[in-house]
Structures are given as C-alpha cells and as structure tokens.
Amino acid sequence: MELDRALDAYLRHVTIERGLSEHTVAAYRRDLGGYLEWLDAQGSRTPRR
C-alpha cells in the first residue's frame, strides 16, 4: 500500500538521515502504525490531494 511504503521511507529517513534513537523510531512506528490502522478502519488508505 502507498501509505505503508511512505511510512517505511519516513522511518528510514529519521533513522539514517536524522539519527534519531532506536526508541524514538520505535515510538514513531507504533504511533504512525496505529494511525494507519485507524485510517484503514475509516476506509481511507489513499492520500487525498
């Protein structure tokens, strides 16, 4: 899914480019993953422009 790929790319960015800690990245993964689950439950998994 498009948003899943975007989330993975963002997490790679904050890990590699920004050098955020493992714990911070794990928290982002958990929180943003929950948000994607909520979007899925709402029937909205594609970003709108």
N, C-alpha and C positions, 0 to 999 in steps of 0.2 A: 504494500500500500504506500501511497505517496507520503503520507504523514509519518509513517514508520521510518521510511528512508530519511526524511528530513530530521526526525528525532535522532537517528543514529549519526547523521552527519554533524548535527549540533553537538552531540555528546563527544564525538571525536575532536571537534574544534576546541571545546572547552578543556579537554584533556591535554591535547597536544599543543595547541597554539597559546592557550591562556594559562596552562599549567595548573589548573585547579586540582585540589586534593581529591584523592580517591573517594573520601567520604562525601565531599560536596557533589561530585559527579554521580555518586550512587543516590543521593537525595534528589538531584535533578531527574535522574532516570525514574525513580519512584513517583515523584510528583507529576512529571510530564506524562509518564505512562498511565497514571490514573486519569489524567485529563483526557488522553486519547481514548481510554475506555469509556469515559463519560460521553465524549463526542460520539462514539460508536453507538452507545445506548440511545442517543438522541437522533440517530440516523444521519449524522453529518460527519463523514470521514474525508471529505474533499475540501480543501481550502477554497473559499469563495473570494472573488475579486470584486 
